[in-house]
Structures are given as structure tokens and as C-alpha cells.
């Protein structure tokens, strides 16, 4: 996204620069990384002009992935993975070369969720355990129940805050289109 800031020559070059900086500050609050291009003078309109270019940090928009912890919608989710290790093993008989079967699988899901925001204060805090996690992408949604966090990592720098949750869920359920209210 880009914004052109123009200021009449009679107000001076500094007014144009000052207004551009204010625009950059306003965009930065929404999670945008901003930069200013070189100042120019537009003779036709007798104005100073500078172009401010803003880009979204990380994948903050995250509109493709909607996540809720219990009833609280989580903002700035950029990544979600879930993995189930069913713990199945081959069964073999005594003195047999080939296996004769497979053990029954066990349940449980391991998940990882990453959130990136322009500042740490804009991220919601951890939910009380156990909690439900609803994850929707387009028309597909899944409900993870009995969730607990095993590891929380927070990284904060000048530009952004990054929070990673790793945890476990007892069950996972596919939700129908009508059930997914994320």
C-alpha cells in the first residue's frame, strides 16, 4: 500500500515531512512496516510530495486462518499445525517373518500455534486450561478439546512480538459448515 503526502510550498518542506511521519506512525499502530521515499517538488500544483510505502509485517492480516480459544478470537495467528501420533505398531508372531497385524491406535493431538503482532500488548493472554481451540480455514473447521499448553515462547523486538504455543489436545472433531462459528 502506498500513500502520497502533499503539502503546499508556502508551508515548507518540513510540513510535508512531518505529515508523512505522522501517517507512518498511524500505519505502524495497525501492524504496518513503513518507509518514506525521496521528497519531490510537484511544479504543476506548487507542492512538496513524498510517498509513504506500507507493508504488512509477517502475515498479520491472517484473514485466511480464524482461531478461537474457548470464546475468545485470537488475533494475528500466522501459523497452526496439528499432529497425531497414533502409536501403532506391527504385531508379529513367534518365528514368523512377516507381521500378522497392527496394534490399535491411541488418541491425542500435539499442536503448535504462532502469533505475530506489531506490539506485545495487542495479543490476548493465555486461556485457562483446559480450553477448546477452534481453527477454521475457509469452509473447513476443526475443534480441539481438552487443550493444555506445554510450552510458551515469547520473542519481542522493536518491530513485533512473536508468541508460540505448543500443547496437547485430547480430541479433534471436524465441524460442519453451520457449526463453525469462528
Helices and strands as residue ranges (DSSP letters): E 2-8, G 9-11, H 13-29, E 32-36, E 40-42, E 47-56, E 66-69, E 72-74, E 77-83, E 90-91, E 101-102, E 109-117, G 120-122, E 131-137, E 140-156, E 161-169, E 171-175
